[in-house]
């Protein structure tokens, strides 16, 4: 009798152990994902110049360069304001570079390949929008870019669903066809869309096709991801002048965005990061959740217009602080940072009071600018710290921009506070993000950040894909089951004897 009780107890104990081990393995199997990443090259990069066959684009740091960026920010800011009122491991296969060019309407660009056979497109990366769209079966769109240096037209690739073996129209009864900006094209029997960017727009139909991705390990693994994209038949405004070159890739929160699609397919964690180094280069990595040392703050979720909006609870300029609270959108699509009152005045006036250089005439959109002596090759800016909701601190490492040529012939060098006064929207732009790996974690709904030069962890170790993990989980579980059964059998023999 006692032997039966002991045997039952042992069997029960090992069953519990088996269940516990199985649960642990299954839990771990969901933690490892692939990551997809590619390099970001700063505006007016040599790669873009080579692609466009031009050599007259302004050099970084010149007056012409910052003028172009400010002009582009101005139009993008109007688009963001209208949108608010109305309501960035693997690389893109075939090229791992991201480029930006302000005259072309957006900040960062990347080469992607879509369809079967694959076609290459140089698209704008847009954290403030969701849809990936390409010029397609054009009624009105930019089919070429004019090069002033060569006086020639560069023909751009145009997507056509009828020429891709993997393409199919999205039907009107699809779950992708429920947004206010989407309708039904009865003539094409397909879901239609319209996206408005200030004074520019794109419209057409939604189609399903394949986006070709490749890992950045050698040899490169190719991953073909089914996606939904916009077949942009009609463009208006700056898009007709090459404002996005060859399409737009949205990084927003909607289920149709590429980061969302990659996560929903189980290829990556539902998170991505953007990193901008002080040299203007950087990385974007899909699936990156940052390190355990990252700092975080929660997103403010707005159902009508979800975006990467956070809350700042305190501002400190050296030893002066204010508890004025405000919300802001993190958007690297903007080159500079835009703040409303009283936040704007508190920061710029306190920084101005501590800066030792002589203030000079404002330039471009920047109210506070300072001259540098001919013998001066650097300067010191007081520390600016933003305390986020939850208590984590974000130290701004690059609140200024430096002009490398004379302003109006009055001095050889100057710098400005790269902060612009805004009427109604606070936007944290790329300049405030410089020096950080910024994580947009949509699983935990937090913004994360940690200091980075964007190159220290460039060669990421490859983690198993979900299918690999599942096989590993099955193998490990099988081994554990076998071991536990052997132990159980041994105890059964002992108790029986």
Number of C-alpha atoms within 10 A of each C-alpha: 6 8 13 12 10 14 19 12 12 16 17 12 13 16 16 12 15 18 13 12 16 19 13 13 18 16 11 13 21 14 13 17 24 20 27 24 27 26 25 26 25 23 27 23 21 16 15 23 16 10 11 18 20 17 15 11 18 19 14 17 14 15 20 15 19 22 17 18 21 20 16 22 23 13 16 21 20 14 17 17 14 15 15 13 10 9 10 31 24 25 28 25 23 15 16 20 22 30 26 24 27 24 22 21 23 27 27 26 28 26 20 23 19 26 22 16 10 16 17 19 22 24 25 29 25 23 21 22 21 22 22 24 27 29 30 23 17 18 12 16 23 24 19 19 19 16 16 12 11 10 10 13 14 14 12 17 16 22 24 18 18 11 11 17 13 15 20 15 21 23 20 20 12 10 9 15 19 13 9 8 12 19 17 19 15 10 6 12 13 22 24 25 22 17 19 16 21 17 14 17 17 25 21 26 25 27 20 19 23 21 22 22 24 22 22 24 14 6 8 13 12 15 17 14 17 18 19 25 24 27 28 30 21 20 23 18 15 20 24 19 19 20 22 27 27 29 26 26 26 23 24 22 21 17 16 19 21 24 27 23 19 23 20 13 12 16 22 25 25 24 26 26 23 26 29 27 21 16 11 17 20 27 23 25 24 30 27 26 24 20 12 7 10 16 21 23 20 18 22 17 13 11 8 9 14 15 22 24 20 21 19 21 18 19 23 18 19 14 9 12 16 13 11 12 15 18 18 20 20 24 20 26 23 26 23 24 27 23 22 17 13 12 17 17 13 17 20 19 13 18 20 18 9 13 15 11 16 12 17 18 12 12 16 12 16 18 17 21 21 19 21 21 13 10 8 11 10 10 12 9 16 16 15 21 17 19 19 22 18 13 14 16 19 22 17 17 19 18 21 18 18 21 20 16 15 15 18 10 8 10 14 17 21 26 24 22 22 23 25 20 20 15 11 13 16 22 26 22 22 21 24 24 29 27 24 25 27 28 28 30 23 20 11 12 17 20 23 23 27 18 19 18 19 22 13 8 9 15 10 13 12 15 14 16 17 18 13 14 20 17 13 15 20 16 12 15 19 13 12 16 19 12 13 16 16 12 13 18 13 12 16 18 11 11 14 10 7
